[in-house]
Amino acid sequence: MSPGAAKRPEPPPKWPYTAVGVALVGIVLLAGWSLDDARWGRLPLFPGEVLQYASQMLDGVLTWPGAHPDGQSDPDLTYGDWWLQALRLMGESVALAWIGTCIGALFSFPLAFLAASTTAPWFLRLPVRTFFNAIRAVPEILLAVIVMLPLFGLNPMAGAMAIGIHSIGSLGKLTLENIESIDPRPVEAVTAAGATRWQRIRTAVIPQLLPETVAFWLYRFEVNIRASAILGVVSAGGIGALLNRVLRGREWEWGGIMLAVIIIVTILVDQLSAAVRHRILHGAEATAVWA
C-alpha cells in the first residue's frame, strides 16, 4: 500500500453481540433454574437411575424370545410374544404414517398453487397460507384428541387423519416455496408460444416442481412415522399403545423392546426413503455412485 493511500477502516467489534448473546442465555438458564417445581436435589441421582432403567430395558431386548418374564402382568406371554406384538403395532404405525402422508400430499399439492405468489392472486394466497399456518401450528396429538377421536372413536383412523391434516400444512408450505423458486424461463417460453394458465402450469411448472415435491413427500413420511409412534398413547393407533402399559405396570422390559423395534424400523425406512429420494433427484447413475 502506498503512503498516500487511504487506510481500510477497521471492522466493528463483535464482542458486544457475543456479550449480549451470553447474557440472554444466562437469563434463560437462571429463569429455568428458578422454577418452583424443579427438584434439582435429584439431579445427582440421574446417572444412576438412567443406568438402572437402561439395564432393565436391555434385559428385555437381549433375553431369549422363548423365555417367560418374571413378575409381569401376563406371565403366559413370552418375550417372543412381546416382540411380535411390538412389530405388529409398529406396522400399524407405519401404515398410519403412509395413509397420513398420502392425505397430506393429495390435498397440499393443488392448494400450494393457490398459495404461491407466482400462480395465484393475493386474495387467494392469503386465506390458503393462513390455513397452512393454522393447521401446521397444532401438533398431531392435539388434533387426534380434540378433533379426530370424537369423530372416529378409539381406532387407528383417528391417528391417520390427524397425521394427514397436519401434513397438509407442512407439505403445502414446502410445495408453495418450491413453486415460487422454479426457473421462470420455461414459463416465459410457453407463455410466448401462447399457452394458457393451465398449460403453463402443466408443461413448465409441474415438471420442474415434481422431483423436489416427491422428495418432500418421502421425507414427510419419515417424520410421520415418528409422530405416529406416539399417537397410541391416546388410543389413536400405533406402537405408542405399549407406552401406557410400560408406565402403568413399570414393565421396563416392554419399553426396551418397544424402543428397539421403533429404532430398527425407523432406520430401515429412513435408508430406503433416502435411496428413493436420491434416485428421484439425481437419477440412476448418481444413485449407483452414491450406493
RODO-2510 file (C-alpha; in nm, 4 decimals, decimal comma):
residues 291
     n   res          X          Y          Z
     1     m     0,0000     0,0000     0,0000
     2     s     0,1411     0,3388    -0,0990
     3     p     0,1906     0,6024     0,1745
     4     g    -0,0825     0,8235     0,0328
     5     a    -0,3470     0,5520     0,0007
     6     a    -0,6419     0,5622     0,2360
     7     k    -0,6323     0,3084     0,5165
     8     r    -0,9052     0,0433     0,5147
     9     p    -1,1438     0,1042     0,8063
    10     e    -1,1404    -0,1464     1,0882
    11     p    -1,4447    -0,3775     1,1095
    12     p    -1,6773    -0,3130     1,4019
    13     p    -1,6035    -0,5215     1,7121
    14     k    -1,8059    -0,8370     1,7589
    15     w    -1,7732    -0,8683     2,1339
    16     p    -2,0875    -0,6609     2,2133
    17     y    -2,3045    -0,9076     2,0192
    18     t    -2,1315    -1,2006     2,1882
    19     a    -2,1809    -1,0438     2,5303
    20     v    -2,5499    -0,9838     2,4642
    21     g    -2,5950    -1,3435     2,3464
    22     v    -2,4201    -1,4855     2,6527
    23     a    -2,6296    -1,2613     2,8796
    24     l    -2,9545    -1,3788     2,7175
    25     v    -2,8542    -1,7437     2,7527
    26     g    -2,7649    -1,6821     3,1166
    27     i    -3,1018    -1,5182     3,1829
    28     v    -3,2840    -1,8154     3,0289
    29     l    -3,0810    -2,0605     3,2379
    30     l    -3,1448    -1,8662     3,5574
    31     a    -3,5164    -1,8487     3,4789
    32     g    -3,5250    -2,2247     3,4294
    33     w    -3,3258    -2,2827     3,7469
    34     s    -3,5734    -2,0778     3,9492
    35     l    -3,8771    -2,2898     3,8539
    36     d    -4,0675    -2,3784     4,1684
    37     d    -4,1492    -2,7354     4,0687
    38     a    -3,7967    -2,8297     3,9603
    39     r    -3,6450    -3,0757     4,2079
    40     w    -3,2789    -3,0060     4,1491
    41     g    -3,1786    -3,2120     4,4516
    42     r    -3,2490    -3,5270     4,2487
    43     l    -3,0059    -3,4266     3,9744
    44     p    -2,7107    -3,6226     4,1253
    45     l    -2,9296    -3,9361     4,1191
    46     f    -2,9950    -3,9026     3,7474
    47     p    -2,6971    -4,1078     3,6140
    48     g    -2,7720    -4,3997     3,8461
    49     e    -3,1432    -4,4075     3,7614
    50     v    -3,0719    -4,3895     3,3896
    51     l    -2,8367    -4,6877     3,4168
    52     q    -3,0947    -4,8803     3,6186
    53     y    -3,3783    -4,8284     3,3691
    54     a    -3,1459    -4,8856     3,0740
    55     s    -3,0352    -5,2166     3,2257
    56     q    -3,3953    -5,3320     3,2660
    57     m    -3,4820    -5,2332     2,9084
    58     l    -3,1697    -5,4056     2,7784
    59     d    -3,2751    -5,7239     2,9579
    60     g    -3,5980    -5,7243     2,7579
    61     v    -3,4091    -5,6843     2,4308
    62     l    -3,1395    -5,9461     2,4974
    63     t    -3,3476    -6,2151     2,6721
    64     w    -3,4178    -6,5312     2,4726
    65     p    -3,7563    -6,4938     2,2940
    66     g    -3,8862    -6,8225     2,4307
    67     a    -3,8337    -6,7220     2,7938
    68     h    -4,1204    -6,6146     3,0203
    69     p    -4,0909    -6,2842     3,2071
    70     d    -4,0951    -6,2961     3,5876
    71     g    -4,3413    -6,0939     3,7911
    72     q    -4,5217    -5,9388     3,4950
    73     s    -4,8951    -5,8858     3,4465
    74     d    -4,9156    -6,1530     3,1717
    75     p    -4,6896    -6,4432     3,2795
    76     d    -4,8219    -6,6651     2,9963
    77     l    -4,6632    -6,4379     2,7357
    78     t    -4,3053    -6,4988     2,6291
    79     y    -4,0565    -6,2375     2,5209
    80     g    -4,1142    -6,3568     2,1655
    81     d    -4,4839    -6,2721     2,2025
    82     w    -4,3816    -5,9237     2,3143
    83     w    -4,1616    -5,8820     2,0062
    84     l    -4,4419    -5,9957     1,7767
    85     q    -4,6917    -5,7584     1,9361
    86     a    -4,4451    -5,4688     1,9167
    87     l    -4,3745    -5,5443     1,5494
    88     r    -4,7471    -5,5662     1,4726
    89     l    -4,8158    -5,2299     1,6365
    90     m    -4,5111    -5,0776     1,4658
    91     g    -4,6507    -5,1964     1,1341
    92     e    -4,9718    -5,0180     1,2276
    93     s    -4,7701    -4,7022     1,2956
    94     v    -4,6053    -4,7253     0,9533
    95     a    -4,9480    -4,7738     0,7925
    96     l    -5,0825    -4,4669     0,9769
    97     a    -4,7844    -4,2635     0,8585
    98     w    -4,8309    -4,3789     0,4980
    99     i    -5,2045    -4,3003     0,4932
   100     g    -5,1437    -3,9630     0,6571
   101     t    -4,8687    -3,8784     0,4083
   102     c    -5,0932    -3,9705     0,1136
   103     i    -5,3703    -3,7480     0,2530
   104     g    -5,1265    -3,4608     0,3007
   105     a    -4,9796    -3,4974    -0,0478
   106     l    -5,3202    -3,5275    -0,2156
   107     f    -5,4565    -3,2029    -0,0690
   108     s    -5,1413    -2,9947    -0,0266
   109     f    -5,0288    -3,0174    -0,3903
   110     p    -5,3250    -2,8362    -0,5526
   111     l    -5,3636    -2,5974    -0,2579
   112     a    -4,9993    -2,4914    -0,2901
   113     f    -5,0727    -2,3452    -0,6341
   114     l    -5,3412    -2,1298    -0,4729
   115     a    -5,0900    -2,0068    -0,2141
   116     a    -4,7853    -1,9332    -0,4324
   117     s    -4,7252    -1,5745    -0,5390
   118     t    -4,6347    -1,6827    -0,8937
   119     t    -4,9558    -1,8767    -0,9629
   120     a    -5,2361    -1,7127    -0,7614
   121     p    -5,3612    -1,3599    -0,6807
   122     w    -5,3289    -1,2191    -0,3313
   123     f    -5,6936    -1,2697    -0,2336
   124     l    -5,6462    -1,6456    -0,2815
   125     r    -5,2968    -1,6627    -0,1349
   126     l    -5,3861    -1,5035     0,1971
   127     p    -5,6569    -1,7478     0,3162
   128     v    -5,4738    -2,0557     0,1890
   129     r    -5,1476    -1,9555     0,3565
   130     t    -5,3379    -1,8796     0,6766
   131     f    -5,4912    -2,2266     0,6563
   132     f    -5,1478    -2,3858     0,6137
   133     n    -5,0066    -2,1935     0,9094
   134     a    -5,3033    -2,2720     1,1329
   135     i    -5,3037    -2,6487     1,0885
   136     r    -4,9233    -2,6662     1,0953
   137     a    -4,9183    -2,4943     1,4341
   138     v    -5,1318    -2,7636     1,6027
   139     p    -4,9437    -3,0862     1,6970
   140     e    -5,0749    -3,4169     1,5697
   141     i    -5,1583    -3,5433     1,9164
   142     l    -5,3824    -3,2417     1,9859
   143     l    -5,5587    -3,2880     1,6519
   144     a    -5,6166    -3,6514     1,7431
   145     v    -5,7513    -3,5802     2,0933
   146     i    -5,9607    -3,2708     2,0225
   147     v    -6,0934    -3,3382     1,6720
   148     m    -6,0360    -3,6899     1,5387
   149     l    -6,1098    -3,9132     1,8376
   150     p    -6,4584    -3,7612     1,8887
   151     l    -6,5271    -3,8112     1,5155
   152     f    -6,3777    -4,1563     1,4532
   153     g    -6,3637    -4,3079     1,8006
   154     l    -6,0783    -4,5062     1,9528
   155     n    -5,9338    -4,6547     1,6348
   156     p    -5,6319    -4,6019     1,4070
   157     m    -5,8298    -4,3913     1,1583
   158     a    -5,8239    -4,1051     1,4085
   159     g    -5,4440    -4,1136     1,4126
   160     a    -5,4186    -4,1360     1,0339
   161     m    -5,6462    -3,8355     0,9858
   162     a    -5,4592    -3,6303     1,2469
   163     i    -5,1288    -3,7022     1,0726
   164     g    -5,2819    -3,6303     0,7321
   165     i    -5,4260    -3,2921     0,8278
   166     h    -5,1026    -3,1819     0,9928
   167     s    -4,9108    -3,2983     0,6837
   168     i    -5,1263    -3,0746     0,4620
   169     g    -4,9879    -2,7682     0,6381
   170     s    -4,6247    -2,8796     0,6313
   171     l    -4,6240    -3,0137     0,2757
   172     g    -4,8241    -2,7158     0,1495
   173     k    -4,5677    -2,4744     0,2920
   174     l    -4,2754    -2,6615     0,1346
   175     t    -4,4523    -2,7027    -0,2002
   176     l    -4,5529    -2,3378    -0,2374
   177     e    -4,1960    -2,2290    -0,1643
   178     n    -4,0780    -2,4747    -0,4281
   179     i    -4,3268    -2,3290    -0,6774
   180     e    -4,2026    -1,9759    -0,6120
   181     s    -3,8382    -2,0758    -0,6643
   182     i    -3,8651    -2,2549    -1,0002
   183     d    -3,6784    -2,1328    -1,3089
   184     p    -3,9051    -1,8715    -1,4792
   185     r    -3,7522    -1,9158    -1,8248
   186     p    -3,9557    -2,2231    -1,9288
   187     v    -4,2707    -2,0448    -1,8119
   188     e    -4,1821    -1,7389    -2,0219
   189     a    -4,1134    -1,9609    -2,3229
   190     v    -4,4508    -2,1354    -2,3189
   191     t    -4,6228    -1,8054    -2,2459
   192     a    -4,4644    -1,6539    -2,5561
   193     a    -4,5938    -1,9521    -2,7528
   194     g    -4,9498    -1,8641    -2,6487
   195     a    -5,0057    -2,1174    -2,3679
   196     t    -5,2967    -2,0690    -2,1293
   197     r    -5,2518    -2,0532    -1,7498
   198     w    -5,3264    -2,4244    -1,7071
   199     q    -5,0946    -2,5152    -1,9965
   200     r    -4,8147    -2,3099    -1,8384
   201     i    -4,8592    -2,4907    -1,5074
   202     r    -4,8834    -2,8348    -1,6698
   203     t    -4,5898    -2,8035    -1,9107
   204     a    -4,3488    -2,5584    -1,7423
   205     v    -4,4170    -2,5613    -1,3677
   206     i    -4,5117    -2,9167    -1,2670
   207     p    -4,2169    -3,0872    -1,4474
   208     q    -3,9746    -2,8643    -1,2544
   209     l    -4,1687    -2,8997    -0,9326
   210     l    -4,2393    -3,2712    -0,9150
   211     p    -3,8969    -3,4237    -0,8284
   212     e    -3,8404    -3,1952    -0,5290
   213     t    -4,2025    -3,2307    -0,4212
   214     v    -4,1924    -3,6112    -0,4224
   215     a    -3,8717    -3,5911    -0,2177
   216     f    -4,0614    -3,3721     0,0312
   217     w    -4,3378    -3,6326     0,0491
   218     l    -4,0909    -3,9100     0,1248
   219     y    -3,9196    -3,7020     0,3919
   220     r    -4,2568    -3,6229     0,5453
   221     f    -4,3327    -3,9955     0,5527
   222     e    -4,0238    -4,0450     0,7693
   223     v    -4,1362    -3,7662     1,0025
   224     n    -4,4876    -3,9089     1,0210
   225     i    -4,3554    -4,2480     1,1327
   226     r    -4,2036    -4,0802     1,4366
   227     a    -4,5259    -3,8890     1,5004
   228     s    -4,7446    -4,1988     1,4657
   229     a    -4,5328    -4,3847     1,7214
   230     i    -4,6728    -4,1626     1,9993
   231     l    -5,0379    -4,1449     1,8928
   232     g    -5,1138    -4,4816     2,0510
   233     v    -5,0809    -4,3160     2,3919
   234     v    -5,4196    -4,1523     2,3276
   235     s    -5,5654    -4,4715     2,1705
   236     a    -5,5243    -4,3398     1,8160
   237     g    -5,3348    -4,6437     1,6917
   238     g    -4,9707    -4,7375     1,6666
   239     i    -4,6953    -4,8694     1,8865
   240     g    -4,7447    -4,5884     2,1362
   241     a    -5,0202    -4,8027     2,2905
   242     l    -4,7442    -5,0036     2,4567
   243     l    -4,6197    -4,6944     2,6379
   244     n    -4,9310    -4,6932     2,8565
   245     r    -4,8549    -5,0489     2,9616
   246     v    -4,4887    -4,9699     3,0294
   247     l    -4,5721    -4,6742     3,2514
   248     r    -4,8706    -4,8328     3,4231
   249     g    -4,7098    -5,1667     3,5065
   250     r    -4,3480    -5,0444     3,5332
   251     e    -4,2615    -5,3129     3,2789
   252     w    -3,9404    -5,1606     3,1508
   253     e    -3,8528    -5,4756     2,9550
   254     w    -4,1540    -5,3884     2,7363
   255     g    -4,0082    -5,0409     2,6979
   256     g    -3,6782    -5,1802     2,5769
   257     i    -3,8457    -5,3993     2,3152
   258     m    -4,0664    -5,1091     2,2050
   259     l    -3,7685    -4,8738     2,1638
   260     a    -3,5668    -5,1391     1,9797
   261     v    -3,8487    -5,2000     1,7308
   262     i    -3,9014    -4,8265     1,6743
   263     i    -3,5294    -4,7674     1,6157
   264     i    -3,4851    -5,0647     1,3811
   265     v    -3,7920    -4,9903     1,1676
   266     t    -3,7197    -4,6166     1,1552
   267     i    -3,3610    -4,6763     1,0396
   268     l    -3,4760    -4,9177     0,7686
   269     v    -3,7441    -4,6793     0,6420
   270     d    -3,5038    -4,3837     0,6517
   271     q    -3,2440    -4,5699     0,4460
   272     l    -3,4986    -4,6840     0,1892
   273     s    -3,6551    -4,3396     0,1653
   274     a    -3,3144    -4,1727     0,1319
   275     a    -3,2234    -4,4056    -0,1571
   276     v    -3,5538    -4,3342    -0,3342
   277     r    -3,5177    -3,9574    -0,2838
   278     h    -3,1631    -3,9670    -0,4196
   279     r    -3,2798    -4,1631    -0,7244
   280     i    -3,5596    -3,9118    -0,7908
   281     l    -3,3391    -3,6057    -0,7545
   282     h    -3,0169    -3,7281    -0,9175
   283     g    -3,1094    -4,0182    -1,1455
   284     a    -2,9972    -4,3771    -1,1804
   285     e    -2,6262    -4,3131    -1,2473
   286     a    -2,5879    -4,0889    -0,9438
   287     t    -2,7706    -4,3469    -0,7321
   288     a    -2,5264    -4,6175    -0,8395
   289     v    -2,2299    -4,3980    -0,7477
   290     w    -2,3911    -4,2991    -0,4160
   291     a    -2,4647    -4,6623    -0,3264
***
